Amino acid sequence: MAVLLVVVVSILMMSEFGTSQSNNNSTSSTPIRLSCGSNAAMSSSSFFSNLNSTIDQLRSQLLNNGVYYARAQNLRNEDSVYGLAQCRNYLSTAHCVACFDVAVSAVESCSSVNGANVFLDDCFLRYENFNEFYDNPQTTMDVGVAPTGICGNHSASQPTSFNQTVEELLSDIQIATPRTSNLYVASTRQVSSSNATIYAIAQCVENTTQAICQNCLDTAYNNLYSCLPSMEGRTIDLGCFMRYSETPFFQDNQTTNIIPFLHQGGSSKLSIIVGASVGVGIFLLILASSFWYKLRKKPKKDEDASQFQGVKNYRYEDLQSATHNFSEEHRVGKGGYGEVFKAIIDDENVVAVKKLHVSYGKAITEFNNEAQLISNVRHRNLLQVLGWSNNGPELLLVLEYMPQGSLDKFLWGEKRGTLNWRQRFDIIFGIARGLAHLHEEFHVKIIHRDIKSNNILLDDYFQPKIADFGLARFQPEDQSHVSTRFAGTLGYTAPEYATRGHLTEKVDTYSFGIVALEIISGRRCTEVKFDGLDNDSNYLLEQAWQLYEKEIHIELIDEALDQNDYEEEHVMKIIEIALMCTQSPVTLRPSMSEVVLMLSIGHSLGRKQITRPTFIHPERRVHVETKGLQKM
């Protein structure tokens, strides 16, 4: 131990020298998490000899310019030591080594055991006497310490715009980081409503795989999401680190160009951005020469129409032409709100054009108001409105085009069985985040009223986007929607809304619970299934509740899923959260922000916390609902 103490003293002296040279990248001298192992070394003298040698080797590697990740091992005698260290890539070599020195001094308190890990904002250090974490990046052995989120004490003054900016920035670096060669990204984003700039980084250990890095950052993102609207937050895991702050902690010229890593079409987006820097004169010349062609061939913005933050008002005839007169071959969907057509507009952009079925006189005025509202909604899990048209025989919306289609196709349609458990959980979590944004984060509370599996669209990475939010008032009356005052789909609709017209955001919470059960089971909520347990036939919610009461709700999971693909405890937890969302009375249901939190942190649920849902069979709902709504 004396040898280690000598090393620590010398390290502290070097750390003081390194820190004194700090500027904007000053190294934090306070560990944000320190964990010591639980087992004593077999031989203190041999273990600490190996430890000192390992630390010397790690430090020697980090002294090389451009080296931010180091591994070393010493296997003499019986007490082997495996160590690794990593610095953030925005540090200079001197600051990296200085942070490492502080980390070494911090683990002195773990001197009586044979393992430790310590995290600082700028670096981390870990050593153990086993090699699972060292040789195999897929190991789950993490000395019993769960991923941790640490939030700041101060909240943003304008939480709506701040939350949206941070969420979008973290979402982008969460996607981009695993696709970079060094598994590291630093990026910034300006808050739209202020002059504030958000700084954020994400980093995975360099010997891991892209898939493991992605899974680690998914958890990190979920932990940081729960920090909002705190002005700073960081989340730490033994495989990755993510941080955001309104205070700069790296220089503006140290950011990563993440555009090529975000989408498959990233390279083309990059060329657009580069091309935009060409001289104004050349641009205007090209624009003038092509104007007449685009005027004839492409849908255009109505010059007399208003614009809502970049959302265009298109001429009806242009969208009609782009969809080949709304031809059958261009139709990609049909639902309660209307038909959806694939179209190519504005510089070959592929979009979806939704033709709304509306027949009452005030529709245009209401449509304009609704279009203005929903066009301002921006969230990664909400389908973006790109434009609209109100000057033709039908009202049209121009939306993002999702080539993967709707969720129901993957649960019981032609793509059934292709979603693994990780993808299903991500979809459940994404829907929850989208609804939380509509209910609590947007400046106006929006209640969807018709959450169902075919209103959930999937992007190329199987991330969900909620469609048709804000369109409930345009819902026509048909066999699935029993009143023009009632906008919902039988099987998904909360009992209090279906029978009494009582509308709160908890109606969406109920529908979310039903969709979550569909995703887990791969089964329609309106499908009757014979239950061998009670010799009875049940709908999905009834069966889920009966299995939960018998504590065997794992049996609800889709048989198409590989049993090696999921942990039973995790699936059962998600089923319990779904059942919480369907409880009666309404006051017992969690808010969607609480659902997001439970999904993020693995909240443990006790059986007494969940009450029995109210069951209303779909074939008996029409009579009851119509009678109830006539009294309103």
C-alpha positions as CSV (number, residue, x, y, z in Angstrom):
1,M,0.0,0.0,0.0
2,A,3.0,2.3,0.6
3,V,3.9,2.0,-3.1
4,L,0.4,3.1,-4.1
5,L,0.5,6.1,-1.7
6,V,3.8,7.3,-3.2
7,V,2.3,7.1,-6.7
8,V,-0.8,9.0,-5.5
9,V,1.3,11.8,-4.0
10,S,3.3,12.2,-7.2
11,I,0.1,12.1,-9.2
12,L,-1.5,14.8,-7.2
13,M,1.5,17.1,-7.8
14,M,1.2,16.4,-11.6
15,S,-2.5,16.9,-11.4
16,E,-2.1,20.3,-9.9
17,F,0.3,21.3,-12.6
18,G,-2.1,20.1,-15.4
19,T,-5.1,21.8,-13.9
20,S,-3.3,25.1,-13.6
21,Q,-3.0,25.2,-17.3
22,S,-6.7,24.7,-18.0
23,N,-8.8,27.2,-19.9
24,N,-12.3,26.6,-21.2
25,N,-11.7,22.9,-20.9
26,S,-10.9,22.9,-17.2
27,T,-10.8,19.5,-15.7
28,S,-13.3,18.8,-12.9
29,S,-11.6,17.7,-9.8
30,T,-14.7,16.3,-8.2
31,P,-15.6,12.6,-8.9
32,I,-19.3,12.3,-9.8
33,R,-19.4,8.6,-9.0
34,L,-17.0,6.4,-7.2
35,S,-17.7,2.6,-6.7
36,C,-15.4,0.2,-4.8
37,G,-15.5,-3.6,-5.2
38,S,-16.8,-5.9,-2.5
39,N,-13.9,-8.4,-2.3
40,A,-10.5,-8.1,-0.6
41,A,-7.4,-8.8,-2.6
42,M,-5.9,-12.3,-2.0
43,S,-2.4,-10.8,-1.4
44,S,-2.2,-7.1,-0.8
45,S,1.5,-6.7,-1.8
46,S,1.1,-8.5,-5.1
47,F,-2.2,-6.9,-6.0
48,F,-1.0,-3.3,-5.3
49,S,2.2,-4.0,-7.2
50,N,0.2,-5.1,-10.2
51,L,-2.2,-2.1,-9.7
52,N,0.6,0.4,-9.6
53,S,2.1,-1.1,-12.8
54,T,-1.3,-1.1,-14.5
55,I,-1.8,2.6,-13.6
56,D,1.6,3.5,-14.9
57,Q,0.9,1.8,-18.2
58,L,-2.4,3.5,-18.6
59,R,-0.9,6.9,-17.9
60,S,1.9,6.3,-20.3
61,Q,-0.5,5.5,-23.1
62,L,-2.6,8.7,-22.4
63,L,0.5,10.8,-22.7
64,N,0.5,10.1,-26.4
65,N,-1.2,12.8,-28.5
66,G,-4.6,11.8,-29.8
67,V,-4.9,8.8,-27.4
68,Y,-8.1,9.0,-25.3
69,Y,-8.7,5.3,-24.5
70,A,-6.1,3.1,-22.8
71,R,-6.1,-0.5,-21.5
72,A,-3.5,-2.4,-19.5
73,Q,-3.1,-5.6,-17.5
74,N,-0.7,-7.2,-15.1
75,L,-1.1,-10.8,-14.2
76,R,1.8,-11.6,-11.9
77,N,1.2,-13.9,-9.0
78,E,-2.4,-14.6,-8.0
79,D,-3.9,-11.1,-8.0
80,S,-4.3,-10.0,-11.6
81,V,-5.3,-6.4,-12.4
82,Y,-7.1,-5.4,-15.5
83,G,-7.5,-1.6,-16.0
84,L,-8.9,0.8,-18.5
85,A,-9.2,4.6,-18.7
86,Q,-10.9,7.0,-21.1
87,C,-10.9,10.7,-21.6
88,R,-13.4,12.9,-23.5
89,N,-12.1,13.7,-26.9
90,Y,-12.4,17.4,-26.5
91,L,-9.5,17.4,-24.0
92,S,-5.9,18.2,-24.8
93,T,-3.3,15.5,-23.8
94,A,-2.3,17.5,-20.7
95,H,-5.9,17.9,-19.5
96,C,-6.6,14.2,-20.2
97,V,-3.7,13.1,-18.1
98,A,-4.6,15.6,-15.4
99,C,-8.1,14.2,-15.2
100,F,-6.7,10.7,-15.1
101,D,-4.4,11.7,-12.2
102,V,-7.4,13.0,-10.2
103,A,-9.2,9.8,-10.9
104,V,-6.3,7.8,-9.5
105,S,-6.2,9.8,-6.4
106,A,-9.9,9.3,-5.9
107,V,-9.7,5.4,-5.9
108,E,-7.3,5.6,-3.0
109,S,-10.3,5.1,-0.7
110,C,-10.9,1.7,-2.3
111,S,-7.4,0.5,-1.3
112,S,-8.7,-2.5,0.7
113,V,-10.6,-4.2,-2.2
114,N,-9.6,-5.6,-5.5
115,G,-11.7,-3.4,-7.9
116,A,-13.0,0.2,-8.4
117,N,-14.4,2.6,-10.9
118,V,-14.6,6.4,-10.8
119,F,-16.2,8.9,-13.1
120,L,-15.4,12.5,-13.6
121,D,-17.0,14.8,-16.2
122,D,-13.9,14.6,-18.3
123,C,-12.7,11.0,-17.8
124,F,-13.2,7.7,-16.1
125,L,-11.0,4.9,-14.6
126,R,-11.7,1.3,-13.8
127,Y,-9.7,-1.6,-12.6
128,E,-10.7,-5.1,-11.5
129,N,-9.1,-8.5,-10.9
130,F,-11.4,-10.2,-13.5
131,N,-11.3,-9.7,-17.2
132,E,-14.9,-10.0,-18.4
133,F,-15.3,-6.3,-18.8
134,Y,-11.8,-6.0,-20.3
135,D,-12.0,-8.7,-23.0
136,N,-15.7,-8.9,-23.7
137,P,-17.6,-5.7,-24.3
138,Q,-20.9,-7.6,-24.1
139,T,-20.5,-8.5,-20.5
140,T,-23.1,-7.3,-18.1
141,M,-20.8,-7.6,-15.1
142,D,-20.7,-4.1,-13.6
143,V,-20.0,-4.6,-9.9
144,G,-23.6,-4.2,-9.0
145,V,-23.9,-0.5,-10.0
146,A,-26.8,0.6,-12.2
147,P,-26.6,3.3,-14.8
148,T,-27.0,6.7,-13.1
149,G,-28.5,10.0,-14.2
150,I,-27.4,13.1,-12.4
151,C,-29.4,16.3,-12.9
152,G,-28.6,19.9,-12.2
153,N,-30.3,22.0,-9.6
154,H,-31.5,24.8,-11.8
155,S,-34.4,24.7,-14.3
156,A,-34.6,26.5,-17.6
157,S,-36.7,29.7,-17.6
158,Q,-38.5,28.7,-20.8
159,P,-38.9,25.0,-20.3
160,T,-41.0,24.2,-23.4
161,S,-38.5,25.4,-26.0
162,F,-35.5,24.3,-23.8
163,N,-36.9,20.8,-23.4
164,Q,-37.5,20.4,-27.1
165,T,-34.1,21.6,-28.1
166,V,-32.3,19.4,-25.6
167,E,-34.4,16.4,-26.5
168,E,-33.7,16.8,-30.2
169,L,-30.0,17.3,-29.7
170,L,-29.7,14.3,-27.4
171,S,-31.7,12.2,-29.8
172,D,-29.4,13.1,-32.7
173,I,-26.2,12.3,-30.8
174,Q,-27.8,9.1,-29.5
175,I,-28.3,8.0,-33.1
176,A,-25.0,9.4,-34.5
177,T,-22.5,8.2,-31.9
178,P,-22.6,4.5,-32.5
179,R,-22.1,5.1,-36.2
180,T,-18.9,7.1,-35.8
181,S,-15.5,5.4,-36.0
182,N,-14.4,6.5,-32.5
183,L,-17.9,6.2,-30.8
184,Y,-17.8,9.8,-29.8
185,V,-19.8,12.9,-30.7
186,A,-19.8,16.5,-29.5
187,S,-22.5,18.8,-30.8
188,T,-24.4,22.0,-30.0
189,R,-27.9,23.4,-30.6
190,Q,-29.3,26.9,-30.1
191,V,-32.6,27.2,-28.2
192,S,-35.1,28.8,-30.5
193,S,-36.7,31.1,-28.0
194,S,-33.5,32.5,-26.6
195,N,-29.8,33.1,-27.3
196,A,-28.8,30.1,-25.2
197,T,-26.7,27.3,-26.7
198,I,-26.9,23.7,-25.5
199,Y,-23.6,21.7,-25.4
200,A,-23.8,17.9,-25.4
201,I,-21.5,14.9,-25.9
202,A,-21.9,11.1,-26.0
203,Q,-19.1,8.6,-25.8
204,C,-18.9,4.8,-25.6
205,V,-15.9,2.7,-24.6
206,E,-13.8,2.1,-27.7
207,N,-13.6,-1.7,-27.5
208,T,-17.4,-2.2,-27.7
209,T,-19.6,-2.8,-30.7
210,Q,-22.0,-0.5,-32.4
211,A,-25.1,-2.4,-31.2
212,I,-23.9,-2.4,-27.5
213,C,-23.0,1.3,-27.8
214,Q,-26.5,2.0,-29.1
215,N,-28.2,0.1,-26.3
216,C,-26.1,1.8,-23.7
217,L,-26.9,5.2,-25.1
218,D,-30.6,4.4,-25.3
219,T,-30.6,3.9,-21.5
220,A,-28.5,7.0,-21.1
221,Y,-30.9,9.1,-23.2
222,N,-33.8,7.8,-21.1
223,N,-32.1,8.9,-17.9
224,L,-31.2,12.3,-19.2
225,Y,-34.8,12.8,-20.5
226,S,-36.0,12.6,-16.9
227,C,-33.7,15.5,-16.0
228,L,-35.5,18.0,-18.1
229,P,-36.0,21.0,-17.6
230,S,-32.8,21.0,-15.6
231,M,-30.2,23.2,-17.3
232,E,-27.6,20.4,-17.1
233,G,-27.5,16.7,-16.7
234,R,-25.2,13.7,-17.2
235,T,-25.7,10.0,-17.2
236,I,-23.0,7.5,-16.5
237,D,-22.6,3.8,-17.3
238,L,-19.6,1.5,-17.4
239,G,-20.1,1.4,-21.2
240,C,-21.0,5.0,-22.1
241,F,-21.3,8.6,-20.9
242,M,-23.7,11.3,-22.0
243,R,-23.9,14.9,-20.9
244,Y,-25.6,18.2,-21.8
245,S,-25.3,21.7,-20.3
246,E,-26.1,25.3,-21.1
247,T,-22.6,26.1,-19.8
248,P,-19.9,25.4,-22.4
249,F,-17.6,22.6,-21.5
250,F,-15.9,22.2,-24.9
251,Q,-15.0,24.7,-27.6
252,D,-17.2,25.6,-30.5
253,N,-14.6,24.4,-33.0
254,Q,-14.6,20.9,-31.4
255,T,-18.0,19.8,-32.5
256,T,-18.7,16.7,-34.7
257,N,-20.5,16.9,-38.0
258,I,-23.3,14.5,-37.2
259,I,-25.4,15.0,-40.4
260,P,-23.8,12.1,-42.3
261,F,-24.6,9.7,-39.4
262,L,-28.3,10.6,-38.8
263,H,-30.0,9.2,-41.8
264,Q,-29.3,7.0,-44.8
265,G,-29.7,10.1,-46.9
266,G,-27.2,12.0,-44.7
267,S,-24.6,12.4,-47.5
268,S,-27.1,14.2,-49.7
269,K,-28.2,16.5,-46.9
270,L,-24.5,17.3,-46.3
271,S,-24.1,18.3,-50.0
272,I,-27.2,20.5,-49.7
273,I,-25.7,22.3,-46.8
274,V,-22.3,22.7,-48.5
275,G,-24.0,23.8,-51.7
276,A,-25.9,26.5,-49.8
277,S,-22.6,28.3,-49.1
278,V,-22.1,28.9,-52.9
279,G,-22.2,32.6,-53.9
280,V,-25.6,34.4,-53.9
281,G,-25.1,35.4,-57.5
282,I,-24.7,31.8,-58.8
283,F,-27.6,30.6,-56.7
284,L,-29.9,33.3,-58.1
285,L,-28.8,32.5,-61.6
286,I,-29.6,28.9,-61.2
287,L,-32.9,29.7,-59.5
288,A,-34.0,32.0,-62.3
289,S,-33.2,29.5,-65.0
290,S,-35.1,26.7,-63.3
291,F,-38.0,28.7,-62.0
292,W,-40.3,28.3,-65.0
293,Y,-39.7,24.5,-65.1
294,K,-40.5,24.1,-61.4
295,L,-43.5,26.4,-61.8
296,R,-45.0,24.0,-64.3
297,K,-43.8,20.6,-62.9
298,K,-43.7,20.9,-59.1
299,P,-46.3,21.8,-56.5
300,K,-45.7,25.4,-55.2
301,K,-46.5,27.5,-52.2
302,D,-49.4,29.8,-52.6
303,E,-47.9,33.3,-52.7
304,D,-50.9,34.8,-51.0
305,A,-51.0,32.2,-48.2
306,S,-49.6,32.5,-44.8
307,Q,-46.8,30.4,-43.5
308,F,-46.5,28.7,-40.2
309,Q,-42.8,28.4,-39.3
310,G,-41.8,27.0,-42.7
311,V,-44.9,24.9,-43.3
312,K,-46.3,25.6,-46.8
313,N,-49.8,26.2,-48.0
314,Y,-49.9,24.3,-51.3
315,R,-52.3,24.8,-54.2
316,Y,-54.8,22.0,-54.5
317,E,-54.1,21.3,-58.2
318,D,-50.4,20.9,-57.5
319,L,-50.9,18.2,-54.9
320,Q,-53.6,16.6,-57.1
321,S,-51.0,16.4,-59.9
322,A,-48.3,15.1,-57.6
323,T,-50.6,12.2,-56.5
324,H,-51.7,11.5,-60.1
325,N,-55.2,12.7,-59.3
326,F,-55.2,10.8,-56.1
327,S,-54.9,7.5,-58.0
328,E,-55.3,4.1,-56.5
329,E,-51.7,3.2,-57.3
330,H,-50.5,6.1,-55.2
331,R,-52.7,5.4,-52.2
332,V,-50.7,4.0,-49.3
333,G,-53.3,4.1,-46.6
334,K,-56.9,4.7,-45.6
335,G,-58.5,5.4,-42.2
336,G,-61.1,7.2,-40.3
337,Y,-59.7,10.6,-41.1
338,G,-59.3,10.0,-44.8
339,E,-57.0,8.6,-47.4
340,V,-53.2,8.9,-47.7
341,F,-51.3,9.1,-50.9
342,K,-47.6,9.0,-51.7
343,A,-46.4,12.1,-53.7
344,I,-43.1,13.7,-54.8
345,I,-43.0,17.5,-54.3
346,D,-40.4,20.3,-53.9
347,D,-37.1,19.1,-55.2
348,E,-38.0,15.4,-55.3
349,N,-39.0,15.1,-51.7
350,V,-41.2,12.1,-51.0
351,V,-44.2,13.0,-48.8
352,A,-47.6,11.7,-47.7
353,V,-50.7,13.7,-48.7
354,K,-53.7,13.1,-46.5
355,K,-57.1,13.9,-48.0
356,L,-59.5,14.5,-45.2
357,H,-63.2,13.4,-45.4
358,V,-65.0,16.5,-44.1
359,S,-68.6,17.5,-44.8
360,Y,-69.7,20.3,-42.5
361,G,-69.7,24.0,-43.1
362,K,-67.2,25.3,-40.5
363,A,-64.6,22.7,-41.5
364,I,-62.3,25.1,-43.4
365,T,-62.1,27.6,-40.5
366,E,-61.5,24.8,-38.0
367,F,-59.0,23.2,-40.4
368,N,-57.0,26.4,-40.7
369,N,-56.8,26.8,-36.9
370,E,-55.9,23.2,-36.4
371,A,-53.3,23.3,-39.1
372,Q,-51.7,26.3,-37.6
373,L,-51.5,24.5,-34.2
374,I,-50.2,21.2,-35.2
375,S,-47.7,22.6,-37.7
376,N,-45.8,24.1,-34.8
377,V,-45.4,20.7,-33.0
378,R,-41.9,19.3,-33.3
379,H,-40.9,16.1,-31.7
380,R,-39.0,13.0,-32.8
381,N,-42.0,10.8,-32.0
382,L,-44.7,12.9,-33.7
383,L,-45.3,12.9,-37.4
384,Q,-44.3,16.2,-38.8
385,V,-46.8,18.4,-40.8
386,L,-45.0,19.8,-43.8
387,G,-47.9,21.7,-45.4
388,W,-51.6,21.9,-46.2
389,S,-54.1,22.9,-48.8
390,N,-57.5,24.5,-48.2
391,N,-58.4,25.9,-51.6
392,G,-59.9,22.8,-53.3
393,P,-62.8,20.5,-52.9
394,E,-61.0,18.5,-50.2
395,L,-58.8,19.6,-47.3
396,L,-55.3,18.2,-47.6
397,L,-52.4,17.8,-45.3
398,V,-48.8,17.2,-46.4
399,L,-46.9,15.0,-44.0
400,E,-43.7,13.1,-43.5
401,Y,-43.6,9.9,-45.5
402,M,-42.9,6.8,-43.5
403,P,-41.9,4.0,-45.9
404,Q,-42.1,1.3,-43.2
405,G,-45.8,2.0,-42.8
406,S,-47.9,1.6,-39.7
407,L,-47.2,-0.5,-36.5
408,D,-50.2,-2.9,-37.0
409,K,-48.5,-4.4,-40.1
410,F,-45.6,-5.5,-37.9
411,L,-47.9,-6.9,-35.2
412,W,-50.5,-8.9,-37.1
413,G,-50.1,-7.9,-40.8
414,E,-47.8,-9.0,-43.5
415,K,-44.6,-8.1,-41.5
416,R,-45.7,-10.0,-38.4
417,G,-42.9,-11.4,-36.3
418,T,-40.1,-9.2,-37.6
419,L,-39.9,-6.9,-34.6
420,N,-37.6,-8.1,-31.8
421,W,-38.2,-7.2,-28.1
422,R,-35.7,-4.3,-28.1
423,Q,-37.5,-2.7,-31.1
424,R,-40.9,-3.3,-29.4
425,F,-39.8,-1.6,-26.2
426,D,-38.3,1.3,-28.1
427,I,-41.7,1.7,-29.9
428,I,-43.6,1.7,-26.6
429,F,-41.2,4.2,-25.1
430,G,-41.3,6.4,-28.1
431,I,-45.1,6.5,-28.1
432,A,-45.0,7.5,-24.4
433,R,-42.6,10.3,-25.1
434,G,-44.7,11.6,-28.0
435,L,-47.9,11.7,-25.9
436,A,-46.0,13.3,-22.9
437,H,-45.0,16.1,-25.3
438,L,-48.5,16.6,-26.6
439,H,-50.0,16.6,-23.0
440,E,-47.4,18.5,-21.0
441,E,-44.5,20.0,-23.0
442,F,-46.2,21.8,-25.9
443,H,-47.6,25.3,-25.0
444,V,-51.1,24.0,-25.6
445,K,-52.4,20.7,-24.3
446,I,-53.3,18.4,-27.2
447,I,-55.3,15.3,-26.5
448,H,-55.1,12.8,-29.4
449,R,-58.3,10.9,-28.6
450,D,-57.5,8.1,-31.2
451,I,-54.3,6.4,-30.2
452,K,-54.2,3.0,-31.9
453,S,-51.6,0.8,-33.7
454,N,-52.4,1.9,-37.2
455,N,-51.9,5.5,-36.1
456,I,-48.3,4.7,-35.1
457,L,-45.9,4.9,-38.0
458,L,-42.3,3.6,-38.1
459,D,-39.3,5.3,-39.6
460,D,-36.3,3.5,-41.2
461,Y,-34.9,2.8,-37.7
462,F,-38.2,1.5,-36.3
463,Q,-38.7,4.6,-34.2
464,P,-42.4,5.4,-33.8
465,K,-44.1,8.6,-34.9
466,I,-47.7,9.3,-33.8
467,A,-50.0,10.4,-36.6
468,D,-53.3,12.2,-36.8
469,F,-52.8,14.2,-33.6
470,G,-55.0,17.3,-33.6
471,L,-57.4,15.9,-36.2
472,A,-60.1,14.5,-33.8
473,R,-62.7,17.1,-34.7
474,F,-62.6,16.0,-38.3
475,Q,-63.5,12.5,-37.4
476,P,-66.4,11.3,-39.5
477,E,-69.2,9.1,-38.2
478,D,-69.0,5.5,-39.2
479,Q,-69.3,2.0,-37.7
480,S,-66.2,2.5,-35.6
481,H,-66.9,6.0,-34.4
482,V,-70.4,6.2,-33.0
483,S,-70.9,9.9,-32.7
484,T,-69.5,13.1,-34.3
485,R,-68.8,14.2,-30.7
486,F,-66.9,11.0,-30.1
487,A,-63.5,10.6,-31.8
488,G,-62.0,7.2,-31.0
489,T,-61.8,3.6,-32.1
490,L,-63.7,0.9,-30.3
491,G,-61.3,-1.3,-28.3
492,Y,-58.8,1.5,-27.7
493,T,-61.1,4.1,-26.2
494,A,-61.3,4.7,-22.4
495,P,-64.6,3.7,-20.9
496,E,-65.4,7.1,-19.4
497,Y,-65.0,8.7,-22.8
498,A,-66.9,6.1,-24.7
499,T,-69.9,6.0,-22.4
500,R,-70.1,9.5,-20.9
501,G,-68.0,11.7,-23.3
502,H,-65.7,12.5,-20.4
503,L,-62.5,13.7,-22.0
504,T,-59.1,14.2,-20.3
505,E,-55.5,13.4,-21.3
506,K,-56.0,10.1,-19.3
507,V,-58.1,9.0,-22.3
508,D,-54.8,8.9,-24.3
509,T,-53.1,7.1,-21.3
510,Y,-55.7,4.4,-21.5
511,S,-55.2,4.0,-25.3
512,F,-51.5,3.9,-24.8
513,G,-51.9,1.0,-22.4
514,I,-53.9,-0.9,-24.9
515,V,-51.4,-0.3,-27.7
516,A,-48.6,-1.4,-25.4
517,L,-50.4,-4.7,-24.7
518,E,-50.8,-5.2,-28.4
519,I,-47.1,-4.6,-29.0
520,I,-46.2,-7.1,-26.3
521,S,-48.7,-9.8,-27.4
522,G,-48.7,-9.2,-31.1
523,R,-52.5,-9.4,-30.9
524,R,-55.4,-7.1,-31.8
525,C,-57.2,-5.7,-28.8
526,T,-60.5,-6.6,-30.4
527,E,-59.6,-10.1,-31.1
528,V,-61.3,-12.8,-29.0
529,K,-59.0,-15.5,-27.7
530,F,-59.9,-18.7,-25.9
531,D,-58.4,-18.8,-22.5
532,G,-57.7,-22.3,-21.3
533,L,-57.2,-21.1,-17.8
534,D,-60.8,-20.1,-17.2
535,N,-62.4,-22.0,-20.0
536,D,-63.6,-18.6,-21.4
537,S,-63.0,-16.4,-24.4
538,N,-61.5,-13.0,-23.6
539,Y,-60.4,-9.8,-25.3
540,L,-56.8,-8.7,-24.9
541,L,-57.2,-6.5,-21.8
542,E,-59.3,-9.0,-20.0
543,Q,-56.8,-11.8,-20.6
544,A,-53.9,-9.5,-19.6
545,W,-55.6,-8.7,-16.3
546,Q,-56.4,-12.4,-15.6
547,L,-52.8,-13.4,-16.2
548,Y,-51.6,-10.6,-14.0
549,E,-53.9,-11.7,-11.1
550,K,-52.4,-15.2,-11.4
551,E,-48.9,-13.7,-11.6
552,I,-48.2,-15.4,-14.9
553,H,-48.6,-12.3,-17.2
554,I,-45.3,-13.3,-18.9
555,E,-47.6,-15.7,-20.9
556,L,-49.1,-12.7,-22.7
557,I,-45.9,-12.2,-24.7
558,D,-46.0,-12.8,-28.4
559,E,-44.9,-16.4,-29.3
560,A,-43.2,-15.0,-32.3
561,L,-40.5,-13.6,-30.1
562,D,-37.3,-15.5,-29.4
563,Q,-37.2,-16.4,-25.6
564,N,-33.5,-15.5,-25.6
565,D,-34.3,-12.0,-26.9
566,Y,-35.8,-10.7,-23.7
567,E,-35.7,-10.8,-19.9
568,E,-39.0,-12.0,-18.4
569,E,-38.8,-9.5,-15.5
570,H,-38.5,-6.6,-17.9
571,V,-41.5,-7.7,-20.1
572,M,-43.6,-8.3,-17.0
573,K,-42.8,-4.8,-15.8
574,I,-43.9,-3.3,-19.0
575,I,-47.2,-5.3,-18.9
576,E,-47.8,-3.9,-15.4
577,I,-47.2,-0.3,-16.6
578,A,-49.7,-0.9,-19.4
579,L,-52.3,-2.2,-16.9
580,M,-51.7,0.8,-14.7
581,C,-52.6,3.0,-17.7
582,T,-56.0,1.2,-18.1
583,Q,-57.1,1.4,-14.5
584,S,-60.4,2.7,-13.3
585,P,-61.1,5.2,-11.9
586,V,-59.3,7.7,-14.1
587,T,-57.4,9.3,-11.2
588,L,-55.4,6.2,-10.7
589,R,-53.9,6.3,-14.2
590,P,-50.4,7.8,-14.3
591,S,-49.7,10.8,-16.5
592,M,-47.7,10.2,-19.6
593,S,-44.7,11.9,-18.1
594,E,-44.9,9.5,-15.2
595,V,-45.1,6.6,-17.7
596,V,-42.0,7.9,-19.4
597,L,-40.2,8.0,-16.0
598,M,-41.3,4.5,-15.1
599,L,-40.1,3.2,-18.5
600,S,-36.8,5.1,-18.1
601,I,-35.7,4.1,-14.6
602,G,-37.3,0.6,-14.3
603,H,-39.7,1.6,-11.6
604,S,-40.7,-1.4,-9.5
605,L,-44.4,-1.9,-9.4
606,G,-46.3,-3.7,-6.6
607,R,-49.4,-5.6,-7.4
608,K,-51.5,-3.5,-4.9
609,Q,-50.8,-0.4,-7.0
610,I,-52.9,-1.7,-9.9
611,T,-56.7,-1.8,-9.8
612,R,-58.9,-3.8,-12.1
613,P,-59.8,-2.0,-15.4
614,T,-63.4,-1.5,-16.5
615,F,-64.2,-4.0,-19.3
616,I,-66.6,-3.0,-22.1
617,H,-66.8,-5.5,-24.9
618,P,-66.6,-3.8,-28.4
619,E,-69.8,-5.5,-29.7
620,R,-71.8,-4.0,-26.8
621,R,-70.3,-0.5,-26.9
622,V,-72.2,1.1,-29.8
623,H,-75.6,1.0,-28.0
624,V,-74.2,2.2,-24.6
625,E,-72.0,4.9,-26.1
626,T,-74.7,6.4,-28.3
627,K,-77.2,6.5,-25.5
628,G,-74.7,8.2,-23.2
629,L,-73.6,10.8,-25.8
630,Q,-77.2,11.8,-26.5
631,K,-77.4,13.2,-23.0
632,M,-74.6,15.6,-23.5
